[in-house]
Amino acid sequence: MLKQFLSIMSRFLKPYRKYMAWSFLLNFVSQWLNVFSFVVLIPILNILFKIDTTDYEYKEWTWDTLSKELVVNNAYAWVQELINVHGAFLTLVFMGIALIVMTGLKTAGYFASSAIMVPLRTGVVRDIRIAVYNKVMKLPLSFFSEERKGDIIARMTADVQTVETSITGSVDTLIRQPIAILVCFVTLFTVSWQMTLFVLVVAPIAGWVMGLVGRKLKRQSANVQRQRGGIIAQLDETLGGLRIIKAFIAEKKMEKRFLQINDAYRRDMNAMVIRQIAAHPMSEFLGTIIIVVVLWFGGSLILNDTHLIDASTFIFYMVILYSVINPLKEFSRATYQIPQGLASMDRIDFILQAENPIKEPEHPQTMPSFEKEIELRDVSFSYSEGRDVLKHINLTVPKGKTVALVGQSGSGKSTLVDLIPRYHDVNVGEVLIDGQNIKGLRISDLRSLIGNVNQEAILFNDTFYNNITFGVENATMEQVIEAAKIANAHDFIMESEYGYDTMIGDRGGRLSGGQRQRVSIARAILKNPPILILDEATSALDTESERLVQEALERLMKSRTTIAIAHRLSTIRNADIIHVLHDGEIVESGQHDELIARNGYYKRLYDMQQL
């Protein structure tokens, strides 16, 4: 656990070392002020109760003769001089003022040491969130097809918050309390090394008992975080599928499932919180036992006139010993909180340390423009070992031509086009653009050549203008309007409440399917890519919307190299060449009329659609 904690500290705390240094310094000063403020209690007690009647004389000293006894003697001599000059009451007042001043400085130091750690706490959490978000942006699409979206959201939100409260929130404690413990024990050794050795024999027993309580916390915390991820995943699925839930009258079923997840979360949370709650009363109880045992031991020394310690010094010793109990309790509480944060950090590292197979080339080649053709040369691909989705694909897409891909669901059409912008990398073979392997191109350069219009129009909860200009820098309003007109979107945009500044809702929820698709086409038109990928762009639309979208697509496809995945074969009759995929292989190629005449797979698909 310690090794993992130190690893996290080295990864995320490096930019904030100055805050830790200042916290260390302020805590060190504050703790010694705390001790000195209690030292003032000894002469106060002696004055009030007239415990010490010895006459002290000031002794000259040098660095060679400096000792604990000499310091104590001169301090008492100075206090007696004050009493002789100003009287006992005024001396008591002076001592009280000194106590107030040092306590004020001590508490100011505590406040400053905590306040200076706030930028560290918030900064580390910000850095973790940014690191996770940036990693999510870089991971391939296959990573998210294998993981639940709600669980990933939980890792980026709830788990990061837990890291803040348990790990970064404990950094201040892990700086302050060891300093407090060290200063107190140095003081205790200085006052009475015999009694302090006795304390060091008793204290580890209490520490061992405390350790028994915390050993299961990390595993329990991991269970809690996993259950929390399940709750968020369930909420995400419910909100995304409300229409189907209501249509199939499945509210009770979903409520039952949500109840089961919450009950499991509650059981794990109960076990974890009860174990955490046990830490404070147990440390309080064990601390009291230590105090009482030391009280018995110290009392026996005084009552038996051993002269090892006097009554007022013993009271000071007990005050300092009691002062060390609270740092020990806070330190033990931090050791309970840290395993919870480490469990969350494990879940965050699942994303941060996920391998990204899509690598940027070390020495990227340049491709200022697309000039000749796209070629897939003997390409095979599989998502999991042992089952090829594509098998030995050989395909050429000349510049300016329209190539259509057709086939039954699961034949590999979408996977094939996903290989061109490197959403996945081929297992066997090469994907070439103008004779260059795309693995040698910078990913941003490659994808800047390609525009996408998908079956599901992916829009953002923003304005029409920002959705159309998404990914396009410095676009003018005139260019946006022209793109919208070409996409048959300008009219319905202008009929909306604020025109191009109208918000379109979550995922474009305020628009019809045809309107969403035309906005996504306008976005592709504004990007003006030389290569266009159409993934069943009209398959989910009604007849009127399909006509408008098809008109927009035909304008978009002019003078562009287009790869179109078609569900409705009527939309690709005029393609320059049609490739028919079946079970991951190209089984037929040709133009529409040629393929009909062959009376093969394509003819069968065509006849089924006619029926």
C-alpha positions as CSV (number, residue, x, y, z in Angstrom):
1,M,0.0,0.0,0.0
2,L,2.8,2.4,0.9
3,K,4.6,1.7,-2.4
4,Q,1.4,2.5,-4.4
5,F,0.8,5.7,-2.3
6,L,4.3,6.9,-3.0
7,S,3.9,6.2,-6.7
8,I,0.8,8.3,-6.8
9,M,2.6,11.1,-4.9
10,S,5.5,11.1,-7.4
11,R,3.1,11.1,-10.4
12,F,0.8,13.9,-9.4
13,L,2.5,16.0,-6.6
14,K,5.7,17.0,-8.5
15,P,4.3,20.4,-9.8
16,Y,3.2,21.3,-6.2
17,R,6.4,20.6,-4.3
18,K,6.6,24.3,-3.2
19,Y,3.3,24.0,-1.4
20,M,4.5,20.9,0.4
21,A,7.7,22.6,1.4
22,W,5.9,25.6,2.8
23,S,3.5,23.4,4.6
24,F,6.4,21.4,6.1
25,L,8.1,24.6,7.3
26,L,4.9,26.2,8.8
27,N,3.9,23.0,10.6
28,F,7.4,22.6,12.0
29,V,7.3,26.1,13.4
30,S,3.8,25.7,14.7
31,Q,4.6,22.5,16.5
32,W,7.5,24.0,18.4
33,L,5.4,27.0,19.3
34,N,2.8,24.6,20.6
35,V,5.5,23.0,22.9
36,F,6.8,26.4,24.1
37,S,3.3,27.6,24.9
38,F,2.9,24.6,27.2
39,V,6.4,25.2,28.7
40,V,4.9,28.4,30.1
41,L,2.6,26.3,32.1
42,I,5.3,25.1,34.4
43,P,6.2,28.4,36.0
44,I,2.5,29.3,36.1
45,L,1.8,26.2,38.1
46,N,4.8,26.8,40.4
47,I,3.6,30.4,41.0
48,L,0.0,29.5,41.7
49,F,0.7,26.5,43.9
50,K,4.1,27.6,45.3
51,I,5.4,24.1,44.5
52,D,9.0,25.1,44.0
53,T,10.6,27.1,46.8
54,T,14.2,26.8,45.6
55,D,16.2,30.0,45.1
56,Y,17.6,30.1,41.6
57,E,20.6,32.2,40.5
58,Y,21.4,33.1,37.0
59,K,24.4,31.3,35.6
60,E,26.6,32.4,32.8
61,W,26.8,30.1,29.8
62,T,28.6,29.4,26.6
63,W,27.8,27.0,23.7
64,D,30.1,24.5,25.3
65,T,28.3,24.6,28.7
66,L,24.8,24.7,27.4
67,S,22.6,22.0,28.8
68,K,19.0,21.2,29.6
69,E,19.6,21.8,33.4
70,L,21.3,25.2,32.7
71,V,18.4,26.4,30.5
72,V,15.8,25.3,33.1
73,N,17.8,27.0,35.9
74,N,18.1,30.3,34.1
75,A,14.4,30.3,33.1
76,Y,13.4,29.8,36.7
77,A,15.9,32.5,37.9
78,W,14.3,34.9,35.3
79,V,10.8,34.1,36.6
80,Q,11.9,34.6,40.2
81,E,13.4,38.0,39.3
82,L,10.1,39.0,37.7
83,I,8.2,37.9,40.8
84,N,10.6,39.9,43.0
85,V,10.3,43.0,40.9
86,H,6.6,43.0,39.8
87,G,5.0,40.6,42.2
88,A,3.5,37.1,41.7
89,F,0.2,38.4,40.2
90,L,1.8,40.6,37.5
91,T,4.2,37.8,36.6
92,L,1.3,35.4,36.2
93,V,-0.3,38.0,33.9
94,F,2.9,38.2,31.8
95,M,3.1,34.4,31.6
96,G,-0.6,34.3,30.6
97,I,0.0,36.9,27.8
98,A,3.0,34.9,26.6
99,L,0.8,31.8,26.5
100,I,-1.9,33.7,24.5
101,V,0.7,35.1,22.0
102,M,2.4,31.8,21.4
103,T,-1.0,30.0,21.0
104,G,-2.1,32.7,18.5
105,L,1.1,32.2,16.5
106,K,0.7,28.5,16.7
107,T,-2.9,28.5,15.4
108,A,-2.0,31.1,12.7
109,G,0.7,28.7,11.6
110,Y,-1.8,25.8,11.5
111,F,-4.2,27.8,9.5
112,A,-1.5,28.9,7.0
113,S,-0.2,25.4,6.6
114,S,-3.7,24.1,5.8
115,A,-4.6,27.0,3.5
116,I,-1.4,26.6,1.5
117,M,-2.3,23.0,0.8
118,V,-5.7,23.9,-0.8
119,P,-4.1,24.6,-4.3
120,L,-2.3,21.3,-4.1
121,R,-5.6,19.4,-3.4
122,T,-7.6,21.1,-6.1
123,G,-4.7,21.1,-8.5
124,V,-4.0,17.3,-8.2
125,V,-7.7,16.5,-8.7
126,R,-7.8,18.9,-11.8
127,D,-4.7,17.2,-13.2
128,I,-6.2,13.7,-12.7
129,R,-9.4,14.7,-14.4
130,I,-7.6,16.3,-17.3
131,A,-5.3,13.3,-17.6
132,V,-8.3,10.9,-17.7
133,Y,-10.2,13.0,-20.2
134,N,-7.2,13.3,-22.5
135,K,-6.6,9.6,-22.3
136,V,-10.2,8.9,-23.1
137,M,-9.8,11.1,-26.2
138,K,-6.8,9.0,-27.3
139,L,-8.1,5.5,-26.7
140,P,-9.5,3.5,-29.6
141,L,-13.2,3.0,-30.1
142,S,-12.8,-0.7,-29.3
143,F,-11.9,0.2,-25.7
144,F,-15.4,1.7,-25.2
145,S,-17.3,-1.1,-26.9
146,E,-15.9,-3.4,-24.2
147,E,-16.7,-1.1,-21.2
148,R,-19.9,0.3,-19.8
149,K,-20.1,4.0,-20.4
150,G,-21.6,4.7,-17.0
151,D,-18.8,2.9,-15.3
152,I,-16.2,5.0,-17.2
153,I,-18.2,8.2,-16.1
154,A,-18.0,6.9,-12.5
155,R,-14.3,6.5,-12.7
156,M,-13.9,10.0,-14.1
157,T,-16.2,11.6,-11.5
158,A,-16.9,9.7,-8.3
159,D,-13.5,8.0,-8.1
160,V,-11.6,11.2,-8.8
161,Q,-13.6,12.8,-6.0
162,T,-12.8,10.0,-3.7
163,V,-9.1,10.4,-4.5
164,E,-9.4,14.1,-3.5
165,T,-11.0,13.4,-0.2
166,S,-9.0,10.4,0.8
167,I,-5.5,10.8,-0.7
168,T,-4.8,14.5,-1.4
169,G,-6.9,15.4,1.6
170,S,-4.6,13.2,3.7
171,V,-1.4,14.8,2.4
172,D,-1.8,17.7,4.8
173,T,-2.3,15.2,7.7
174,L,0.7,13.1,6.5
175,I,2.9,16.2,6.7
176,R,1.5,17.8,9.9
177,Q,1.0,14.8,12.2
178,P,4.4,13.1,11.8
179,I,6.0,16.5,12.5
180,A,3.8,16.9,15.6
181,I,4.6,13.4,16.7
182,L,8.3,13.9,16.2
183,V,8.4,17.3,18.1
184,C,6.3,15.9,20.9
185,F,8.5,12.9,21.4
186,V,11.7,15.0,21.2
187,T,10.1,17.1,24.0
188,L,9.1,14.0,26.0
189,F,12.6,12.5,25.8
190,T,14.0,15.9,26.9
191,V,11.7,16.1,29.9
192,S,12.0,12.4,30.9
193,W,13.7,9.7,28.8
194,Q,12.7,7.0,31.3
195,M,9.0,7.7,31.0
196,T,9.2,8.1,27.3
197,L,10.9,4.7,26.8
198,F,8.0,3.3,28.9
199,V,5.5,5.0,26.5
200,L,7.3,3.6,23.4
201,V,6.9,0.1,24.8
202,V,3.2,0.5,25.4
203,A,2.2,2.5,22.2
204,P,3.1,-0.1,19.5
205,I,0.6,-2.5,21.1
206,A,-2.2,0.0,20.5
207,G,-0.9,0.6,16.9
208,W,-1.1,-3.1,16.2
209,V,-4.7,-3.2,17.4
210,M,-5.6,-0.3,15.2
211,G,-4.0,-2.0,12.2
212,L,-6.4,-4.9,12.6
213,V,-9.3,-2.6,11.9
214,G,-8.0,-1.2,8.6
215,R,-6.7,-4.1,6.7
216,K,-9.9,-4.8,4.8
217,L,-10.7,-1.2,3.9
218,K,-9.1,-1.2,0.4
219,R,-11.0,-4.3,-0.7
220,Q,-14.2,-2.9,0.7
221,S,-13.6,0.5,-0.9
222,A,-13.0,-1.2,-4.3
223,N,-16.4,-3.0,-4.0
224,V,-18.1,0.3,-3.1
225,Q,-16.6,2.1,-6.1
226,R,-17.6,-0.7,-8.4
227,Q,-21.2,-0.7,-7.1
228,R,-21.3,3.1,-7.6
229,G,-20.1,2.7,-11.2
230,G,-23.0,0.2,-11.6
231,I,-25.5,2.7,-10.4
232,I,-24.3,5.4,-12.8
233,A,-24.2,2.9,-15.6
234,Q,-27.8,1.9,-14.8
235,L,-28.9,5.6,-14.8
236,D,-27.2,6.2,-18.1
237,E,-28.9,3.2,-19.7
238,T,-32.3,4.2,-18.2
239,L,-32.1,7.8,-19.5
240,G,-30.9,6.6,-22.9
241,G,-33.7,4.0,-23.2
242,L,-36.7,5.7,-21.6
243,R,-38.7,5.5,-24.8
244,I,-38.2,1.7,-25.0
245,I,-38.8,1.2,-21.3
246,K,-42.1,3.0,-21.5
247,A,-43.1,1.3,-24.7
248,F,-42.6,-2.2,-23.3
249,I,-44.1,-1.3,-19.9
250,A,-40.8,-2.3,-18.3
251,E,-40.7,0.3,-15.5
252,K,-41.2,-2.3,-12.8
253,K,-38.4,-4.4,-14.2
254,M,-36.0,-1.5,-14.3
255,E,-37.0,-0.3,-10.8
256,K,-36.3,-3.8,-9.5
257,R,-32.9,-3.9,-11.2
258,F,-32.0,-0.5,-9.8
259,L,-33.2,-1.5,-6.3
260,Q,-30.9,-4.6,-6.4
261,I,-27.9,-2.5,-7.4
262,N,-28.6,0.1,-4.7
263,D,-29.0,-2.6,-2.1
264,A,-25.7,-4.1,-3.0
265,Y,-24.1,-0.7,-2.8
266,R,-25.7,0.0,0.5
267,R,-24.4,-3.3,2.0
268,D,-20.8,-2.6,0.9
269,M,-21.1,1.0,2.0
270,N,-22.4,0.0,5.5
271,A,-19.4,-2.4,6.0
272,M,-16.9,0.2,4.9
273,V,-18.3,3.1,6.9
274,I,-18.7,1.1,10.1
275,R,-15.1,0.1,9.8
276,Q,-14.1,3.8,9.3
277,I,-16.3,4.9,12.2
278,A,-14.6,2.4,14.5
279,A,-11.3,4.1,14.0
280,H,-12.0,7.2,16.1
281,P,-13.6,5.7,19.2
282,M,-11.0,2.9,19.2
283,S,-8.1,5.3,18.9
284,E,-9.7,7.5,21.7
285,F,-10.1,4.4,23.9
286,L,-6.5,3.1,23.3
287,G,-5.1,6.7,23.8
288,T,-6.9,6.9,27.1
289,I,-5.4,3.6,28.2
290,I,-1.9,4.8,27.3
291,I,-2.5,8.1,29.3
292,V,-3.7,6.2,32.3
293,V,-0.9,3.7,32.3
294,V,1.7,6.5,32.0
295,L,-0.2,8.4,34.8
296,W,0.2,5.4,37.0
297,F,3.9,5.0,36.2
298,G,4.7,8.7,36.5
299,G,2.6,9.0,39.7
300,S,4.6,6.1,41.3
301,L,7.9,8.0,40.5
302,I,6.6,11.1,42.2
303,L,5.0,9.4,45.2
304,N,8.1,7.3,45.8
305,D,10.4,10.4,45.8
306,T,12.6,9.1,43.0
307,H,13.5,12.7,42.0
308,L,13.3,11.7,38.4
309,I,10.5,14.2,37.8
310,D,8.7,16.9,39.9
311,A,5.0,17.4,40.0
312,S,4.8,20.5,37.7
313,T,7.1,19.0,35.1
314,F,5.0,15.8,35.3
315,I,1.9,17.8,34.5
316,F,3.7,19.4,31.6
317,Y,4.8,15.9,30.4
318,M,1.2,14.7,30.6
319,V,0.0,17.7,28.6
320,I,2.6,17.0,25.9
321,L,1.7,13.3,25.9
322,Y,-1.9,14.1,25.6
323,S,-1.0,16.4,22.7
324,V,0.6,13.6,20.8
325,I,-2.5,11.4,21.1
326,N,-4.5,13.6,18.7
327,P,-1.8,13.6,16.0
328,L,-1.7,9.8,16.3
329,K,-5.4,9.6,16.0
330,E,-5.4,11.9,12.9
331,F,-2.5,9.9,11.4
332,S,-4.4,6.6,11.9
333,R,-7.5,8.2,10.4
334,A,-5.5,9.1,7.3
335,T,-4.2,5.5,7.1
336,Y,-7.9,4.4,7.0
337,Q,-8.8,7.0,4.3
338,I,-5.9,6.3,2.0
339,P,-6.8,2.6,1.2
340,Q,-10.2,3.9,0.0
341,G,-8.5,6.4,-2.3
342,L,-6.0,3.8,-3.5
343,A,-9.0,1.6,-4.5
344,S,-10.4,4.5,-6.5
345,M,-7.0,5.2,-8.0
346,D,-6.8,1.6,-9.2
347,R,-10.0,2.2,-11.1
348,I,-8.8,5.5,-12.5
349,D,-5.5,3.8,-13.6
350,F,-7.5,1.3,-15.5
351,I,-8.1,4.1,-17.9
352,L,-4.8,6.0,-17.5
353,Q,-2.7,2.9,-18.1
354,A,-4.9,1.3,-20.7
355,E,-2.8,0.4,-23.7
356,N,-3.5,2.4,-26.9
357,P,-2.7,0.3,-29.9
358,I,-3.1,3.2,-32.3
359,K,0.4,4.7,-32.1
360,E,1.6,7.9,-33.6
361,P,4.6,7.3,-35.9
362,E,8.0,8.5,-34.5
363,H,8.9,10.1,-37.8
364,P,5.6,10.9,-39.5
365,Q,5.5,11.3,-43.3
366,T,3.8,14.3,-44.9
367,M,0.7,14.3,-47.1
368,P,-0.4,17.8,-48.0
369,S,-3.3,16.6,-50.2
370,F,-5.0,13.5,-51.5
371,E,-4.0,12.9,-55.2
372,K,-4.5,9.3,-56.4
373,E,-6.3,6.5,-54.6
374,I,-7.1,4.6,-51.4
375,E,-6.0,1.0,-51.3
376,L,-6.6,-1.8,-48.9
377,R,-4.1,-4.5,-49.7
378,D,-4.7,-8.0,-48.4
379,V,-6.3,-6.6,-45.2
380,S,-7.5,-8.9,-42.4
381,F,-8.9,-7.7,-39.1
382,S,-10.3,-9.2,-35.9
383,Y,-11.6,-7.7,-32.6
384,S,-10.7,-10.8,-30.7
385,E,-8.2,-13.5,-31.5
386,G,-9.5,-16.4,-33.5
387,R,-12.4,-14.7,-35.3
388,D,-11.7,-12.6,-38.3
389,V,-14.2,-9.8,-39.1
390,L,-12.5,-9.1,-42.4
391,K,-10.5,-11.6,-44.4
392,H,-8.0,-10.7,-47.1
393,I,-9.7,-7.6,-48.4
394,N,-8.3,-6.1,-51.6
395,L,-9.9,-2.9,-52.5
396,T,-9.0,0.2,-54.5
397,V,-10.9,3.6,-54.3
398,P,-9.6,5.9,-57.1
399,K,-9.8,9.7,-56.5
400,G,-13.1,11.3,-57.4
401,K,-15.0,7.9,-57.6
402,T,-17.9,6.7,-55.5
403,V,-17.4,3.2,-54.1
404,A,-20.4,1.5,-52.3
405,L,-20.2,-1.3,-49.8
406,V,-23.3,-3.5,-49.3
407,G,-24.0,-6.7,-47.5
408,Q,-26.0,-8.1,-44.6
409,S,-25.6,-6.9,-41.1
410,G,-22.3,-8.2,-39.5
411,S,-20.6,-8.7,-42.9
412,G,-17.8,-6.2,-41.9
413,K,-18.8,-3.0,-43.8
414,S,-18.5,-0.5,-40.9
415,T,-15.3,-2.2,-39.7
416,L,-13.8,-1.8,-43.1
417,V,-14.4,1.9,-43.3
418,D,-13.2,2.4,-39.7
419,L,-9.8,1.1,-40.8
420,I,-9.2,4.1,-43.1
421,P,-9.1,6.8,-40.4
422,R,-7.4,4.4,-38.1
423,Y,-10.1,4.0,-35.6
424,H,-8.7,0.4,-35.6
425,D,-5.4,-0.9,-37.0
426,V,-5.3,-3.8,-39.3
427,N,-3.9,-7.1,-38.0
428,V,-2.7,-8.2,-41.4
429,G,-2.1,-6.2,-44.6
430,E,-1.9,-2.5,-45.3
431,V,-4.1,0.5,-45.8
432,L,-2.5,2.9,-48.3
433,I,-3.3,6.4,-49.4
434,D,-1.4,7.5,-52.5
435,G,0.9,4.6,-51.9
436,Q,1.8,5.6,-48.3
437,N,0.9,3.3,-45.4
438,I,-1.4,5.3,-43.2
439,K,0.5,4.1,-40.1
440,G,3.3,6.3,-41.2
441,L,1.1,9.4,-41.3
442,R,0.3,11.7,-38.3
443,I,-3.2,10.7,-37.1
444,S,-4.5,14.3,-37.2
445,D,-3.2,14.7,-40.8
446,L,-4.8,11.5,-41.9
447,R,-8.2,12.3,-40.3
448,S,-8.2,15.9,-41.7
449,L,-8.5,14.3,-45.2
450,I,-11.7,12.4,-44.2
451,G,-15.2,13.5,-43.5
452,N,-17.9,11.3,-41.9
453,V,-21.7,11.2,-42.1
454,N,-23.0,8.3,-39.9
455,Q,-26.2,6.5,-39.6
456,E,-26.8,8.1,-36.2
457,A,-26.1,11.8,-36.5
458,I,-23.8,12.7,-33.6
459,L,-24.5,16.2,-32.4
460,F,-23.7,18.1,-29.2
461,N,-25.8,20.1,-26.8
462,D,-24.8,23.4,-28.4
463,T,-26.0,25.9,-31.1
464,F,-26.5,25.1,-34.8
465,Y,-23.5,27.3,-35.5
466,N,-21.2,25.5,-33.1
467,N,-22.3,22.1,-34.3
468,I,-21.7,22.9,-37.9
469,T,-18.3,24.5,-37.2
470,F,-17.3,21.7,-34.9
471,G,-13.6,20.9,-35.6
472,V,-13.3,23.7,-38.2
473,E,-11.3,26.8,-37.1
474,N,-12.1,30.4,-38.1
475,A,-15.2,29.6,-40.2
476,T,-17.2,32.7,-41.2
477,M,-21.0,32.9,-40.9
478,E,-21.2,33.1,-44.7
479,Q,-19.4,29.8,-45.0
480,V,-21.7,28.2,-42.4
481,I,-24.8,29.4,-44.1
482,E,-23.5,28.2,-47.5
483,A,-22.8,24.8,-46.0
484,A,-26.3,24.7,-44.4
485,K,-27.9,25.6,-47.8
486,I,-26.1,22.9,-49.6
487,A,-27.2,20.4,-46.9
488,N,-30.9,21.5,-47.1
489,A,-30.6,22.7,-43.5
490,H,-30.7,26.5,-43.8
491,D,-34.5,26.8,-44.0
492,F,-35.4,24.9,-40.8
493,I,-32.5,26.5,-38.9
494,M,-33.8,30.0,-39.8
495,E,-37.3,29.0,-38.7
496,S,-35.9,28.1,-35.2
497,E,-36.1,30.6,-32.3
498,Y,-32.7,32.2,-32.6
499,G,-31.6,30.9,-36.0
500,Y,-28.0,29.7,-36.0
501,D,-27.7,30.6,-32.3
502,T,-30.5,28.2,-31.3
503,M,-29.6,25.4,-28.9
504,I,-30.4,22.0,-30.3
505,G,-30.7,20.0,-27.1
506,D,-28.9,16.9,-25.8
507,R,-27.6,14.9,-28.8
508,G,-29.8,17.2,-31.0
509,G,-32.9,15.9,-29.2
510,R,-35.0,19.0,-30.3
511,L,-34.6,18.1,-33.9
512,S,-36.1,15.3,-36.1
513,G,-33.9,12.6,-37.5
514,G,-33.8,14.1,-40.9
515,Q,-32.9,17.5,-39.5
516,R,-30.1,16.0,-37.4
517,Q,-28.7,14.3,-40.4
518,R,-28.7,17.4,-42.5
519,V,-26.9,19.4,-39.8
520,S,-24.2,16.6,-39.7
521,I,-24.0,16.8,-43.5
522,A,-23.5,20.6,-43.3
523,R,-20.7,20.0,-40.8
524,A,-19.0,17.6,-43.3
525,I,-19.5,20.1,-46.1
526,L,-17.9,22.9,-44.1
527,K,-14.9,20.7,-43.3
528,N,-14.6,20.2,-47.1
529,P,-12.6,16.9,-47.0
530,P,-11.3,15.2,-50.1
531,I,-12.4,11.8,-48.8
532,L,-16.0,11.1,-47.6
533,I,-17.3,8.2,-45.7
534,L,-21.1,7.7,-45.6
535,D,-22.2,5.0,-43.1
536,E,-25.8,4.2,-44.0
537,A,-26.6,7.9,-43.7
538,T,-30.3,7.6,-44.9
539,S,-31.2,4.2,-43.5
540,A,-33.1,5.5,-40.5
541,L,-35.1,8.3,-42.2
542,D,-38.6,8.5,-43.6
543,T,-39.2,9.0,-47.4
544,E,-39.4,12.8,-47.4
545,S,-36.4,13.2,-45.1
546,E,-34.5,10.7,-47.1
547,R,-35.1,12.7,-50.3
548,L,-33.8,15.9,-48.7
549,V,-30.8,14.2,-47.2
550,Q,-30.0,12.3,-50.4
551,E,-30.1,15.6,-52.3
552,A,-27.7,17.1,-49.8
553,L,-25.4,14.0,-50.0
554,E,-25.3,14.2,-53.8
555,R,-24.1,17.8,-53.5
556,L,-21.6,16.8,-50.9
557,M,-20.3,13.9,-53.0
558,K,-19.5,16.0,-56.1
559,S,-15.8,16.0,-56.8
560,R,-15.1,14.0,-53.7
561,T,-13.8,10.4,-53.2
562,T,-16.7,8.7,-51.5
563,I,-17.0,5.3,-49.7
564,A,-20.7,4.7,-49.0
565,I,-22.1,1.9,-46.9
566,A,-25.6,1.4,-48.1
567,H,-28.6,-0.3,-46.5
568,R,-31.1,0.9,-49.1
569,L,-29.6,-0.2,-52.5
570,S,-31.6,2.4,-54.3
571,T,-29.3,5.1,-52.9
572,I,-26.2,3.6,-54.5
573,R,-27.4,2.6,-58.0
574,N,-25.2,5.3,-59.6
575,A,-22.0,4.3,-57.7
576,D,-18.9,3.8,-59.9
577,I,-18.4,0.4,-58.3
578,I,-20.3,-1.7,-55.7
579,H,-18.6,-4.2,-53.5
580,V,-20.7,-6.9,-51.9
581,L,-19.4,-8.2,-48.5
582,H,-20.4,-11.5,-47.0
583,D,-18.9,-12.9,-43.8
584,G,-15.9,-10.5,-44.0
585,E,-15.0,-11.2,-47.6
586,I,-15.7,-9.3,-50.9
587,V,-17.8,-11.8,-52.8
588,E,-18.9,-9.6,-55.7
589,S,-17.9,-6.4,-57.3
590,G,-19.3,-4.3,-60.2
591,Q,-21.9,-1.7,-61.1
592,H,-25.6,-2.1,-60.3
593,D,-26.7,-3.5,-63.6
594,E,-23.8,-5.9,-63.8
595,L,-24.5,-7.3,-60.4
596,I,-28.2,-7.7,-61.1
597,A,-27.3,-9.7,-64.2
598,R,-25.0,-12.0,-62.3
599,N,-27.9,-13.2,-60.2
600,G,-25.7,-13.6,-57.1
601,Y,-25.6,-12.1,-53.5
602,Y,-26.4,-8.6,-54.7
603,K,-29.4,-9.7,-56.8
604,R,-30.7,-11.6,-53.7
605,L,-30.4,-8.5,-51.5
606,Y,-32.0,-6.4,-54.2
607,D,-35.0,-8.7,-54.6
608,M,-35.5,-8.9,-50.8
609,Q,-35.7,-5.0,-50.7
610,Q,-38.2,-5.0,-53.7
611,L,-40.4,-7.4,-51.9
